Amino acid sequence: MKYDNAAVHNARLTKDFFQEKNITLLDHPACSPDLNPIENIWGWMAREVYKNGHQFQTVDALREAIFNTWSNVPTSLLETLASSMPERLFEVINTNGGAAHY
C-alpha cells in the first residue's frame, strides 16, 4: 500500500492495523503531491466547478456540480497523469525525495 507521511497515517492505531493485516507499506516522501496524481484532478475539478467565477446558491447545487464534474473527468487527463508517473518517480528519486515539478 502506498501512503504518505501525514499524521493520521503515522498514528499508532493506523500502524497497528497495517501490521495486523500484514499490509506492506511503501516508503513515500512526506508532503509529495507529485506522486499523487489525484491532486492534479482535484485542481482540475475546482477550476471546472467554479469556471467563470460561478457561485452556488445551495450546498445541493454545489454537490451536484461536483458529482457531474467528477463523472466527466476527461479520459485524456487520466491517461496523461498516468503516463507522467515514471517521470515523476524519476525526478523525486533524483532529488532524494525532493519535490518534482508537477
Phi and psi in radians as a Rosetta constraint file:
Dihedral C 1 N 2 CA 2 C 2 CIRCULARHARMONIC -1.712 0.35
Dihedral N 2 CA 2 C 2 N 3 CIRCULARHARMONIC 2.302 0.35
Dihedral C 2 N 3 CA 3 C 3 CIRCULARHARMONIC -2.591 0.35
Dihedral N 3 CA 3 C 3 N 4 CIRCULARHARMONIC 2.792 0.35
Dihedral C 3 N 4 CA 4 C 4 CIRCULARHARMONIC -1.751 0.35
Dihedral N 4 CA 4 C 4 N 5 CIRCULARHARMONIC -3.026 0.35
Dihedral C 4 N 5 CA 5 C 5 CIRCULARHARMONIC -1.695 0.35
Dihedral N 5 CA 5 C 5 N 6 CIRCULARHARMONIC 0.534 0.35
Dihedral C 5 N 6 CA 6 C 6 CIRCULARHARMONIC -1.051 0.35
Dihedral N 6 CA 6 C 6 N 7 CIRCULARHARMONIC 2.635 0.35
Dihedral C 6 N 7 CA 7 C 7 CIRCULARHARMONIC -0.942 0.35
Dihedral N 7 CA 7 C 7 N 8 CIRCULARHARMONIC -0.727 0.35
Dihedral C 7 N 8 CA 8 C 8 CIRCULARHARMONIC -1.149 0.35
Dihedral N 8 CA 8 C 8 N 9 CIRCULARHARMONIC -0.494 0.35
Dihedral C 8 N 9 CA 9 C 9 CIRCULARHARMONIC -1.338 0.35
Dihedral N 9 CA 9 C 9 N 10 CIRCULARHARMONIC -0.391 0.35
Dihedral C 9 N 10 CA 10 C 10 CIRCULARHARMONIC -1.731 0.35
Dihedral N 10 CA 10 C 10 N 11 CIRCULARHARMONIC 0.069 0.35
Dihedral C 10 N 11 CA 11 C 11 CIRCULARHARMONIC -1.125 0.35
Dihedral N 11 CA 11 C 11 N 12 CIRCULARHARMONIC 2.558 0.35
Dihedral C 11 N 12 CA 12 C 12 CIRCULARHARMONIC -0.955 0.35
Dihedral N 12 CA 12 C 12 N 13 CIRCULARHARMONIC -0.764 0.35
Dihedral C 12 N 13 CA 13 C 13 CIRCULARHARMONIC -1.046 0.35
Dihedral N 13 CA 13 C 13 N 14 CIRCULARHARMONIC -0.737 0.35
Dihedral C 13 N 14 CA 14 C 14 CIRCULARHARMONIC -1.141 0.35
Dihedral N 14 CA 14 C 14 N 15 CIRCULARHARMONIC -0.827 0.35
Dihedral C 14 N 15 CA 15 C 15 CIRCULARHARMONIC -1.080 0.35
Dihedral N 15 CA 15 C 15 N 16 CIRCULARHARMONIC -0.719 0.35
Dihedral C 15 N 16 CA 16 C 16 CIRCULARHARMONIC -1.085 0.35
Dihedral N 16 CA 16 C 16 N 17 CIRCULARHARMONIC -0.712 0.35
Dihedral C 16 N 17 CA 17 C 17 CIRCULARHARMONIC -1.059 0.35
Dihedral N 17 CA 17 C 17 N 18 CIRCULARHARMONIC -0.856 0.35
Dihedral C 17 N 18 CA 18 C 18 CIRCULARHARMONIC -1.056 0.35
Dihedral N 18 CA 18 C 18 N 19 CIRCULARHARMONIC -0.741 0.35
Dihedral C 18 N 19 CA 19 C 19 CIRCULARHARMONIC -1.152 0.35
Dihedral N 19 CA 19 C 19 N 20 CIRCULARHARMONIC -0.770 0.35
Dihedral C 19 N 20 CA 20 C 20 CIRCULARHARMONIC -1.059 0.35
Dihedral N 20 CA 20 C 20 N 21 CIRCULARHARMONIC -0.655 0.35
Dihedral C 20 N 21 CA 21 C 21 CIRCULARHARMONIC -1.542 0.35
Dihedral N 21 CA 21 C 21 N 22 CIRCULARHARMONIC 0.048 0.35
Dihedral C 21 N 22 CA 22 C 22 CIRCULARHARMONIC 0.999 0.35
Dihedral N 22 CA 22 C 22 N 23 CIRCULARHARMONIC 0.761 0.35
Dihedral C 22 N 23 CA 23 C 23 CIRCULARHARMONIC -1.683 0.35
Dihedral N 23 CA 23 C 23 N 24 CIRCULARHARMONIC 2.149 0.35
Dihedral C 23 N 24 CA 24 C 24 CIRCULARHARMONIC -1.449 0.35
Dihedral N 24 CA 24 C 24 N 25 CIRCULARHARMONIC 2.268 0.35
Dihedral C 24 N 25 CA 25 C 25 CIRCULARHARMONIC -1.776 0.35
Dihedral N 25 CA 25 C 25 N 26 CIRCULARHARMONIC 2.443 0.35
Dihedral C 25 N 26 CA 26 C 26 CIRCULARHARMONIC -1.682 0.35
Dihedral N 26 CA 26 C 26 N 27 CIRCULARHARMONIC 2.419 0.35
Dihedral C 26 N 27 CA 27 C 27 CIRCULARHARMONIC -1.062 0.35
Dihedral N 27 CA 27 C 27 N 28 CIRCULARHARMONIC 2.522 0.35
Dihedral C 27 N 28 CA 28 C 28 CIRCULARHARMONIC -2.624 0.35
Dihedral N 28 CA 28 C 28 N 29 CIRCULARHARMONIC 2.218 0.35
Dihedral C 28 N 29 CA 29 C 29 CIRCULARHARMONIC -1.040 0.35
Dihedral N 29 CA 29 C 29 N 30 CIRCULARHARMONIC 2.532 0.35
Dihedral C 29 N 30 CA 30 C 30 CIRCULARHARMONIC -1.147 0.35
Dihedral N 30 CA 30 C 30 N 31 CIRCULARHARMONIC 2.561 0.35
Dihedral C 30 N 31 CA 31 C 31 CIRCULARHARMONIC 0.841 0.35
Dihedral N 31 CA 31 C 31 N 32 CIRCULARHARMONIC 0.994 0.35
Dihedral C 31 N 32 CA 32 C 32 CIRCULARHARMONIC -2.162 0.35
Dihedral N 32 CA 32 C 32 N 33 CIRCULARHARMONIC 1.347 0.35
Dihedral C 32 N 33 CA 33 C 33 CIRCULARHARMONIC -1.076 0.35
Dihedral N 33 CA 33 C 33 N 34 CIRCULARHARMONIC -0.301 0.35
Dihedral C 33 N 34 CA 34 C 34 CIRCULARHARMONIC -1.013 0.35
Dihedral N 34 CA 34 C 34 N 35 CIRCULARHARMONIC -0.545 0.35
Dihedral C 34 N 35 CA 35 C 35 CIRCULARHARMONIC -1.716 0.35
Dihedral N 35 CA 35 C 35 N 36 CIRCULARHARMONIC 0.229 0.35
Dihedral C 35 N 36 CA 36 C 36 CIRCULARHARMONIC -2.312 0.35
Dihedral N 36 CA 36 C 36 N 37 CIRCULARHARMONIC 1.431 0.35
Dihedral C 36 N 37 CA 37 C 37 CIRCULARHARMONIC -1.025 0.35
Dihedral N 37 CA 37 C 37 N 38 CIRCULARHARMONIC -0.327 0.35
Dihedral C 37 N 38 CA 38 C 38 CIRCULARHARMONIC -1.055 0.35
Dihedral N 38 CA 38 C 38 N 39 CIRCULARHARMONIC -0.473 0.35
Dihedral C 38 N 39 CA 39 C 39 CIRCULARHARMONIC -1.070 0.35
Dihedral N 39 CA 39 C 39 N 40 CIRCULARHARMONIC -0.659 0.35
Dihedral C 39 N 40 CA 40 C 40 CIRCULARHARMONIC -1.141 0.35
Dihedral N 40 CA 40 C 40 N 41 CIRCULARHARMONIC -0.650 0.35
Dihedral C 40 N 41 CA 41 C 41 CIRCULARHARMONIC -1.192 0.35
Dihedral N 41 CA 41 C 41 N 42 CIRCULARHARMONIC -0.717 0.35
Dihedral C 41 N 42 CA 42 C 42 CIRCULARHARMONIC -1.034 0.35
Dihedral N 42 CA 42 C 42 N 43 CIRCULARHARMONIC -0.733 0.35
Dihedral C 42 N 43 CA 43 C 43 CIRCULARHARMONIC -1.099 0.35
Dihedral N 43 CA 43 C 43 N 44 CIRCULARHARMONIC -0.770 0.35
Dihedral C 43 N 44 CA 44 C 44 CIRCULARHARMONIC -1.064 0.35
Dihedral N 44 CA 44 C 44 N 45 CIRCULARHARMONIC -0.767 0.35
Dihedral C 44 N 45 CA 45 C 45 CIRCULARHARMONIC -1.095 0.35
Dihedral N 45 CA 45 C 45 N 46 CIRCULARHARMONIC -0.762 0.35
Dihedral C 45 N 46 CA 46 C 46 CIRCULARHARMONIC -1.044 0.35
Dihedral N 46 CA 46 C 46 N 47 CIRCULARHARMONIC -0.752 0.35
Dihedral C 46 N 47 CA 47 C 47 CIRCULARHARMONIC -1.112 0.35
Dihedral N 47 CA 47 C 47 N 48 CIRCULARHARMONIC -0.694 0.35
Dihedral C 47 N 48 CA 48 C 48 CIRCULARHARMONIC -1.200 0.35
Dihedral N 48 CA 48 C 48 N 49 CIRCULARHARMONIC -0.810 0.35
Dihedral C 48 N 49 CA 49 C 49 CIRCULARHARMONIC -1.081 0.35
Dihedral N 49 CA 49 C 49 N 50 CIRCULARHARMONIC -0.716 0.35
Dihedral C 49 N 50 CA 50 C 50 CIRCULARHARMONIC -1.789 0.35
Dihedral N 50 CA 50 C 50 N 51 CIRCULARHARMONIC 0.401 0.35
Dihedral C 50 N 51 CA 51 C 51 CIRCULARHARMONIC -0.922 0.35
Dihedral N 51 CA 51 C 51 N 52 CIRCULARHARMONIC 2.432 0.35
Dihedral C 51 N 52 CA 52 C 52 CIRCULARHARMONIC 1.028 0.35
Dihedral N 52 CA 52 C 52 N 53 CIRCULARHARMONIC 0.506 0.35
Dihedral C 52 N 53 CA 53 C 53 CIRCULARHARMONIC 1.248 0.35
Dihedral N 53 CA 53 C 53 N 54 CIRCULARHARMONIC 0.337 0.35
Dihedral C 53 N 54 CA 54 C 54 CIRCULARHARMONIC -0.986 0.35
Dihedral N 54 CA 54 C 54 N 55 CIRCULARHARMONIC 2.330 0.35
Dihedral C 54 N 55 CA 55 C 55 CIRCULARHARMONIC -2.062 0.35
Dihedral N 55 CA 55 C 55 N 56 CIRCULARHARMONIC 2.619 0.35
Dihedral C 55 N 56 CA 56 C 56 CIRCULARHARMONIC -1.924 0.35
Dihedral N 56 CA 56 C 56 N 57 CIRCULARHARMONIC 2.432 0.35
Dihedral C 56 N 57 CA 57 C 57 CIRCULARHARMONIC -1.476 0.35
Dihedral N 57 CA 57 C 57 N 58 CIRCULARHARMONIC -0.415 0.35
Dihedral C 57 N 58 CA 58 C 58 CIRCULARHARMONIC -2.394 0.35
Dihedral N 58 CA 58 C 58 N 59 CIRCULARHARMONIC 2.751 0.35
Dihedral C 58 N 59 CA 59 C 59 CIRCULARHARMONIC -1.104 0.35
Dihedral N 59 CA 59 C 59 N 60 CIRCULARHARMONIC -0.657 0.35
Dihedral C 59 N 60 CA 60 C 60 CIRCULARHARMONIC -1.086 0.35
Dihedral N 60 CA 60 C 60 N 61 CIRCULARHARMONIC -0.696 0.35
Dihedral C 60 N 61 CA 61 C 61 CIRCULARHARMONIC -1.146 0.35
Dihedral N 61 CA 61 C 61 N 62 CIRCULARHARMONIC -0.715 0.35
Dihedral C 61 N 62 CA 62 C 62 CIRCULARHARMONIC -1.120 0.35
Dihedral N 62 CA 62 C 62 N 63 CIRCULARHARMONIC -0.802 0.35
Dihedral C 62 N 63 CA 63 C 63 CIRCULARHARMONIC -1.008 0.35
Dihedral N 63 CA 63 C 63 N 64 CIRCULARHARMONIC -0.777 0.35
Dihedral C 63 N 64 CA 64 C 64 CIRCULARHARMONIC -1.087 0.35
Dihedral N 64 CA 64 C 64 N 65 CIRCULARHARMONIC -0.746 0.35
Dihedral C 64 N 65 CA 65 C 65 CIRCULARHARMONIC -1.100 0.35
Dihedral N 65 CA 65 C 65 N 66 CIRCULARHARMONIC -0.701 0.35
Dihedral C 65 N 66 CA 66 C 66 CIRCULARHARMONIC -1.129 0.35
Dihedral N 66 CA 66 C 66 N 67 CIRCULARHARMONIC -0.817 0.35
Dihedral C 66 N 67 CA 67 C 67 CIRCULARHARMONIC -1.111 0.35
Dihedral N 67 CA 67 C 67 N 68 CIRCULARHARMONIC -0.717 0.35
Dihedral C 67 N 68 CA 68 C 68 CIRCULARHARMONIC -1.118 0.35
Dihedral N 68 CA 68 C 68 N 69 CIRCULARHARMONIC -0.728 0.35
Dihedral C 68 N 69 CA 69 C 69 CIRCULARHARMONIC -1.131 0.35
Dihedral N 69 CA 69 C 69 N 70 CIRCULARHARMONIC -0.777 0.35
Dihedral C 69 N 70 CA 70 C 70 CIRCULARHARMONIC -1.031 0.35
Dihedral N 70 CA 70 C 70 N 71 CIRCULARHARMONIC -0.680 0.35
Dihedral C 70 N 71 CA 71 C 71 CIRCULARHARMONIC -1.222 0.35
Dihedral N 71 CA 71 C 71 N 72 CIRCULARHARMONIC -0.256 0.35
Dihedral C 71 N 72 CA 72 C 72 CIRCULARHARMONIC -2.074 0.35
Dihedral N 72 CA 72 C 72 N 73 CIRCULARHARMONIC 0.432 0.35
Dihedral C 72 N 73 CA 73 C 73 CIRCULARHARMONIC -1.069 0.35
Dihedral N 73 CA 73 C 73 N 74 CIRCULARHARMONIC 2.168 0.35
Dihedral C 73 N 74 CA 74 C 74 CIRCULARHARMONIC -1.096 0.35
Dihedral N 74 CA 74 C 74 N 75 CIRCULARHARMONIC 2.363 0.35
Dihedral C 74 N 75 CA 75 C 75 CIRCULARHARMONIC -0.989 0.35
Dihedral N 75 CA 75 C 75 N 76 CIRCULARHARMONIC -0.635 0.35
Dihedral C 75 N 76 CA 76 C 76 CIRCULARHARMONIC -1.086 0.35
Dihedral N 76 CA 76 C 76 N 77 CIRCULARHARMONIC -0.623 0.35
Dihedral C 76 N 77 CA 77 C 77 CIRCULARHARMONIC -1.141 0.35
Dihedral N 77 CA 77 C 77 N 78 CIRCULARHARMONIC -0.784 0.35
Dihedral C 77 N 78 CA 78 C 78 CIRCULARHARMONIC -1.081 0.35
Dihedral N 78 CA 78 C 78 N 79 CIRCULARHARMONIC -0.741 0.35
Dihedral C 78 N 79 CA 79 C 79 CIRCULARHARMONIC -1.129 0.35
Dihedral N 79 CA 79 C 79 N 80 CIRCULARHARMONIC -0.737 0.35
Dihedral C 79 N 80 CA 80 C 80 CIRCULARHARMONIC -1.088 0.35
Dihedral N 80 CA 80 C 80 N 81 CIRCULARHARMONIC -0.781 0.35
Dihedral C 80 N 81 CA 81 C 81 CIRCULARHARMONIC -1.131 0.35
Dihedral N 81 CA 81 C 81 N 82 CIRCULARHARMONIC -0.767 0.35
Dihedral C 81 N 82 CA 82 C 82 CIRCULARHARMONIC -1.091 0.35
Dihedral N 82 CA 82 C 82 N 83 CIRCULARHARMONIC -0.747 0.35
Dihedral C 82 N 83 CA 83 C 83 CIRCULARHARMONIC -1.264 0.35
Dihedral N 83 CA 83 C 83 N 84 CIRCULARHARMONIC -0.291 0.35
Dihedral C 83 N 84 CA 84 C 84 CIRCULARHARMONIC -1.443 0.35
Dihedral N 84 CA 84 C 84 N 85 CIRCULARHARMONIC -0.189 0.35
Dihedral C 84 N 85 CA 85 C 85 CIRCULARHARMONIC -1.070 0.35
Dihedral N 85 CA 85 C 85 N 86 CIRCULARHARMONIC -0.773 0.35
Dihedral C 85 N 86 CA 86 C 86 CIRCULARHARMONIC -1.008 0.35
Dihedral N 86 CA 86 C 86 N 87 CIRCULARHARMONIC -0.742 0.35
Dihedral C 86 N 87 CA 87 C 87 CIRCULARHARMONIC -1.174 0.35
Dihedral N 87 CA 87 C 87 N 88 CIRCULARHARMONIC -0.681 0.35
Dihedral C 87 N 88 CA 88 C 88 CIRCULARHARMONIC -1.056 0.35
Dihedral N 88 CA 88 C 88 N 89 CIRCULARHARMONIC -0.828 0.35
Dihedral C 88 N 89 CA 89 C 89 CIRCULARHARMONIC -1.060 0.35
Dihedral N 89 CA 89 C 89 N 90 CIRCULARHARMONIC -0.792 0.35
Dihedral C 89 N 90 CA 90 C 90 CIRCULARHARMONIC -1.018 0.35
Dihedral N 90 CA 90 C 90 N 91 CIRCULARHARMONIC -0.785 0.35
Dihedral C 90 N 91 CA 91 C 91 CIRCULARHARMONIC -1.147 0.35
Dihedral N 91 CA 91 C 91 N 92 CIRCULARHARMONIC -0.726 0.35
Dihedral C 91 N 92 CA 92 C 92 CIRCULARHARMONIC -1.145 0.35
Dihedral N 92 CA 92 C 92 N 93 CIRCULARHARMONIC -0.715 0.35
Dihedral C 92 N 93 CA 93 C 93 CIRCULARHARMONIC -1.091 0.35
Dihedral N 93 CA 93 C 93 N 94 CIRCULARHARMONIC -0.767 0.35
Dihedral C 93 N 94 CA 94 C 94 CIRCULARHARMONIC -1.161 0.35
Dihedral N 94 CA 94 C 94 N 95 CIRCULARHARMONIC -0.392 0.35
Dihedral C 94 N 95 CA 95 C 95 CIRCULARHARMONIC -1.764 0.35
Dihedral N 95 CA 95 C 95 N 96 CIRCULARHARMONIC 0.295 0.35
Dihedral C 95 N 96 CA 96 C 96 CIRCULARHARMONIC 0.931 0.35
Dihedral N 96 CA 96 C 96 N 97 CIRCULARHARMONIC 0.787 0.35
Dihedral C 96 N 97 CA 97 C 97 CIRCULARHARMONIC 1.605 0.35
Dihedral N 97 CA 97 C 97 N 98 CIRCULARHARMONIC 0.046 0.35
Dihedral C 97 N 98 CA 98 C 98 CIRCULARHARMONIC -1.327 0.35
Dihedral N 98 CA 98 C 98 N 99 CIRCULARHARMONIC 3.114 0.35
Dihedral C 98 N 99 CA 99 C 99 CIRCULARHARMONIC -1.261 0.35
Dihedral N 99 CA 99 C 99 N 100 CIRCULARHARMONIC 2.501 0.35
Dihedral C 99 N 100 CA 100 C 100 CIRCULARHARMONIC -1.664 0.35
Dihedral N 100 CA 100 C 100 N 101 CIRCULARHARMONIC 3.072 0.35
Dihedral C 100 N 101 CA 101 C 101 CIRCULARHARMONIC -1.940 0.35
Dihedral N 101 CA 101 C 101 N 102 CIRCULARHARMONIC 1.240 0.35
